[in-house]
Amino acid sequence: MICGSFFLAGSGDNPSAWDEYYRDDEGLCFNPVSTDAFSGGYYLHQRLPLTGDDLLFHDPGNDLIVLFSGYIYNKHGLPGRHGFDAGEPEPRIAARLFLEEGPDFVRRLNGDFAIFIGQPARRRAYLFRDQVGIRPLAYSADSSKLLFSSDVNSLCRRLGGRKPVSEEYLHGFFKYIDLTKTPSDSVKRLLPGHCLEYSESGVRITRYWNPERIKTDNRMNYEEMLSGLRELVEDAVAIRCDNRFTAGAHVSSGLDSCTAAALARRNYIRQDTFHGYSWSPSGFTPHDPAYDERDLVRSLCSRERIMPVFSGMTPEEFLERVSDFYHNRGNYFEEHTLGQAAANGTNLLFSGWGGDEFISTGDRGIDTDLLRRLNFRTYFRRNPVRPVKRFIRKFLLYTLLPALGILQWNVARSFSNDARYLKKPFGKTERKVLRNFYFYTSRRQLHLRYLRFYHVQERCESWMISGYRRGVEYRYPLLDMRIVEYIVRLPSLLLCRTDYFRPLLRIIGEGWLPDDVRLNVSKLDPVYMEWWYELFRETGLKLMEEAGQWQANAELGFINFKKLTDDIALYRRDPAAIDGRVLFKSLVYMNAVHRFTVKYHE
């Protein structure tokens, strides 16, 4: 993680002031940096195989200071005259490229990165964020200084910790909001694929990655699509492997995580023990479950010599995680996984996150494309007219309603449940936010709107910060920018050769995955879901006793405590009279938000 202040006049402030928010984190060490016009620094964790050279490069002779959070994966593919190799530190590469090509150098990079480049004598500084938005980067600027940090919350607290948390930001835990919002109105996230230039002329932000300009390649054939995509996925995993780390992976019954785990393991064949971390419980099984994801996890792990590690989250630990919302941002189960990874010596985790939005595209937008391009034969093969009711229902849900901007009833109902305890003026989700996830007129448009919706980046940001505090880094090979661009370029007709749901990974995954995993179509694990509910129920019952105390928190004024109190009383009289899942989930998140505001102002 990196942070700092760049001043247009004067020598800056004390760089150690940036360290106040992580002093209690065992193993995390702040390294202050101070030069003319700059003060700040970077964090190192003792469990990570990194040194200061991996985050800082200072070249006074060329009026240059570089702070680099993240990794460049295409070092060998950069211009040959530079002679970069795998061991070249990222900040030095960025400095050399910047000196030769200026800020446009960032277009050459394939990686996960947040970069600060300062030129004190020229009174100019730059911020760069990777194309997809894997590494977080936030900033605040005025006429005299630019402040930035990899950790959004710490920057917000530094600038406005005594002011109330942005109300809209808090609403986001009960309804969809603009996910780029931060706890402080004075702090903004630098958006993915963007560059910020700061000088006496002010702030200028430019976008250097424009996937909207990618055109559909209608000349591509089926065999080219499969071979090209298979090669891309294998390379995306391979270039993210780093033998300095002890690697592991997320595992589940899903195509995305299994693909990332299987290919990563094959690249770490010399690593004796490779752990696969599952959110499924280790010691919980409901009576006669219809399906158990753990069976498929064991199938993959057995074949690939992966050691499965299931979750041992207890109700007591769950309550503890819920109460530490400031640090885990609602990722309660992943926080437990990070503890398991640290205990096992794992400091690099491969994840399939982001696959659903791109390479594992299901059928959303595909049928719409077929109709728009008059591919009626393929459309009706995929959507037989009989039975008529099923045909009409599918046409409405996946073609007509998304095009008209109308929510499915079950989605609208879930929104209502999530916002049940918000006062009326605050309960409605912004339509422009919904558009980026639920409304579309083509598959290509859907992919591009996923990028703008920001839910992919939000999880990457949260996991990066939580993981770094525990000495664990993440890799998301299915979010390689080349894969995103490739999927945007594909004509939908090529995805209709088979009747597979989510066809691409099922087809190219042959040989990577066991068939019971590759051909599994279930996305819901009843064992995990029942366990999830039990944890929320037990925690919610305990939190009922505390709910009355939250009313004293002025920043929770948007919550309808009367309705909450009435529902708690009703549940106590007759548990069957109210939907316990809605009540318990709401209690857990109200407690989390309350704790967040308290911690934020400490």
LINKAGI-V587741 format. One record per backbone hydrogen bond with DSSP energy under -0.5 kcal/mol. NH is the residue of the N-H (numbers start at 1). CO is the residue of the C=O. E is the energy in kcal/mol with one decimal. If there is no record, write none. Layout:
NH;CO;E
NH;CO;E
This chain:
3;41;-2.0
4;148;-2.1
5;39;-3.1
6;146;-3.0
7;5;-0.5
7;37;-3.1
8;144;-2.7
9;144;-0.6
15;13;-0.5
17;14;-1.7
18;15;-1.8
19;16;-1.8
20;17;-0.9
22;19;-1.3
25;22;-1.6
26;24;-0.8
28;25;-1.5
29;27;-0.5
29;44;-3.4
31;42;-3.0
32;30;-0.6
33;40;-2.8
35;38;-2.2
38;35;-1.7
39;5;-1.9
40;33;-2.3
41;3;-2.5
42;31;-1.7
43;1;-2.3
44;29;-2.6
46;27;-2.4
48;45;-1.8
50;48;-1.9
54;51;-1.7
55;52;-1.6
56;52;-2.4
57;66;-2.2
59;64;-3.2
62;59;-1.0
63;60;-1.6
64;59;-1.6
65;118;-1.8
66;57;-3.1
67;116;-2.4
68;55;-2.5
69;114;-2.8
70;68;-0.6
71;112;-2.7
73;71;-0.5
73;110;-2.9
74;110;-0.8
77;74;-0.8
78;74;-0.6
78;75;-1.1
82;79;-1.9
83;80;-0.9
88;85;-1.8
93;89;-1.9
94;90;-2.7
95;91;-2.1
96;92;-2.4
97;93;-2.5
98;94;-2.5
99;95;-2.5
100;96;-1.4
101;97;-2.7
102;98;-2.6
104;101;-0.7
105;102;-2.1
106;103;-1.4
107;104;-1.7
108;105;-1.9
109;106;-1.2
111;109;-0.5
112;71;-1.6
113;111;-0.6
114;69;-2.0
115;128;-2.5
116;67;-2.8
117;126;-2.3
118;65;-2.8
119;124;-3.1
122;119;-0.6
123;119;-0.7
123;120;-1.1
124;119;-1.6
125;198;-2.3
126;117;-2.9
127;196;-2.2
128;115;-2.2
129;194;-1.8
130;113;-2.3
138;149;-2.6
139;188;-2.8
140;147;-2.2
142;145;-2.2
146;6;-2.5
147;140;-3.1
148;4;-2.2
149;138;-2.0
150;2;-2.3
152;150;-0.7
155;151;-1.7
156;152;-2.3
157;153;-2.6
158;154;-2.1
159;155;-1.8
160;156;-2.8
161;157;-1.8
163;160;-1.4
166;183;-2.9
170;166;-1.7
171;167;-2.0
172;168;-1.0
172;169;-0.7
173;170;-1.5
174;171;-2.5
175;171;-1.1
179;177;-0.9
179;453;-0.5
181;178;-2.0
187;184;-1.5
188;139;-2.5
189;180;-0.5
190;137;-2.7
191;189;-0.6
193;129;-0.6
193;130;-2.2
194;191;-1.1
195;206;-3.0
196;127;-3.0
197;204;-3.0
198;125;-3.2
199;202;-2.0
202;199;-2.1
204;197;-2.6
206;195;-2.7
208;193;-2.3
208;206;-0.6
209;193;-1.3
213;210;-1.8
214;211;-1.6
217;489;-2.9
218;216;-1.2
220;217;-1.2
225;221;-2.3
226;222;-2.1
227;223;-2.4
228;224;-2.6
229;225;-2.2
230;226;-2.5
231;227;-2.1
232;228;-1.9
233;229;-2.6
234;230;-2.2
235;231;-2.1
236;232;-2.8
237;233;-1.9
238;234;-2.3
239;235;-2.7
240;237;-0.9
241;238;-1.4
245;242;-2.1
247;245;-0.7
248;348;-2.1
249;275;-2.0
250;350;-2.6
251;277;-2.3
258;254;-1.7
259;255;-2.3
260;256;-2.3
261;257;-2.6
262;258;-2.9
263;259;-2.3
264;260;-2.0
265;261;-2.5
266;262;-1.6
267;263;-1.1
267;264;-0.6
268;264;-1.0
268;265;-0.6
269;266;-0.6
271;268;-1.7
272;270;-0.6
274;272;-0.5
275;247;-0.5
275;273;-0.5
276;307;-2.8
277;249;-3.2
277;275;-0.5
278;276;-0.5
278;309;-2.9
282;311;-2.8
289;286;-0.7
295;292;-1.6
296;292;-0.6
296;293;-0.7
297;293;-2.0
298;294;-2.4
299;295;-1.6
300;296;-2.4
301;297;-2.6
302;298;-2.5
303;299;-1.7
304;300;-2.2
305;301;-0.7
305;302;-0.5
306;301;-2.6
307;274;-2.7
308;306;-0.8
309;276;-2.9
311;280;-2.7
318;314;-2.7
319;315;-2.1
320;316;-1.7
321;317;-2.8
322;318;-2.8
323;319;-1.7
324;321;-1.5
325;322;-0.7
327;324;-1.1
328;324;-1.9
329;325;-2.5
331;328;-2.3
332;330;-1.7
335;331;-2.0
336;332;-1.3
337;333;-1.8
338;334;-2.4
339;335;-1.5
340;336;-2.0
341;337;-2.8
342;338;-2.5
343;339;-2.0
344;340;-1.7
345;341;-0.7
345;342;-0.9
346;341;-2.3
347;246;-2.3
348;246;-1.2
349;473;-2.8
350;248;-2.1
351;475;-2.6
355;352;-2.0
358;354;-0.7
358;355;-1.1
360;355;-3.0
361;358;-1.6
365;398;-0.6
366;363;-0.9
367;363;-0.9
369;365;-1.9
370;366;-2.1
371;367;-2.1
372;368;-2.3
373;369;-2.1
374;371;-1.3
375;370;-3.1
376;374;-1.6
379;375;-2.2
380;376;-2.8
381;377;-1.5
382;378;-2.1
383;379;-1.7
391;387;-1.9
392;388;-2.8
393;389;-2.5
394;390;-2.5
395;391;-2.4
396;392;-2.6
397;393;-2.6
398;394;-2.5
399;395;-1.4
400;395;-2.6
401;396;-2.7
403;399;-1.3
404;400;-2.1
405;401;-1.1
406;401;-2.5
412;408;-2.5
413;409;-2.3
414;410;-1.8
415;411;-2.1
416;412;-2.0
417;413;-2.3
418;414;-2.4
419;415;-1.9
420;417;-1.3
422;419;-1.9
423;558;-3.0
426;423;-2.3
427;423;-0.7
427;424;-1.0
430;176;-0.7
433;430;-0.6
434;430;-1.8
435;431;-2.1
436;432;-0.6
436;433;-0.8
437;434;-1.9
438;434;-3.0
439;434;-0.6
439;435;-0.9
443;365;-0.8
446;442;-1.6
447;443;-2.2
448;444;-2.1
449;445;-2.2
450;446;-1.9
451;447;-1.3
452;448;-1.3
453;449;-2.3
454;450;-1.0
458;454;-2.2
459;455;-1.6
460;456;-1.7
461;457;-2.8
462;458;-2.3
463;459;-2.8
464;460;-2.2
465;461;-2.2
466;462;-2.6
467;463;-2.9
468;464;-2.5
469;465;-1.7
470;466;-0.9
470;467;-0.8
471;467;-0.6
471;468;-0.8
472;467;-2.7
473;347;-2.1
475;349;-2.4
479;476;-1.9
480;477;-1.6
483;480;-0.9
484;480;-2.0
485;481;-2.4
486;482;-2.1
487;483;-2.6
488;484;-2.0
489;485;-1.5
490;486;-1.0
490;487;-0.5
494;491;-1.4
495;492;-1.7
496;493;-1.5
497;494;-0.7
506;502;-0.8
507;503;-2.0
508;504;-2.7
509;505;-1.4
510;507;-1.3
511;513;-0.7
512;509;-1.9
513;509;-2.3
517;514;-1.0
518;514;-3.0
519;515;-2.5
520;517;-1.0
526;524;-0.7
527;291;-0.6
529;525;-2.6
530;526;-2.2
531;527;-2.1
532;528;-3.1
533;529;-2.2
534;530;-2.1
535;531;-2.3
536;532;-2.3
537;533;-2.9
538;534;-2.6
539;535;-2.2
540;536;-3.0
541;537;-2.5
542;538;-1.3
543;539;-2.2
544;540;-1.3
545;542;-1.1
546;543;-1.1
547;543;-1.5
549;546;-1.9
550;546;-0.8
550;547;-0.9
551;548;-0.8
552;549;-1.3
553;550;-2.0
554;552;-0.9
556;553;-2.0
557;554;-1.1
559;556;-1.9
560;421;-3.1
561;559;-1.4
564;560;-1.9
565;561;-3.0
566;562;-2.6
567;563;-2.3
568;564;-2.4
569;565;-2.2
570;566;-2.3
571;567;-2.7
572;568;-2.1
573;569;-1.6
574;570;-2.9
577;574;-2.4
578;575;-0.9
580;578;-1.0
583;579;-1.9
584;580;-3.1
585;581;-2.0
586;582;-2.0
587;583;-2.4
588;584;-2.4
589;585;-2.1
590;586;-2.5
591;587;-2.4
592;588;-2.0
593;589;-2.6
594;590;-2.6
595;591;-2.7
596;592;-2.3
597;593;-2.3
598;594;-1.9
599;595;-2.6
600;596;-2.7
601;597;-1.4
602;599;-1.2
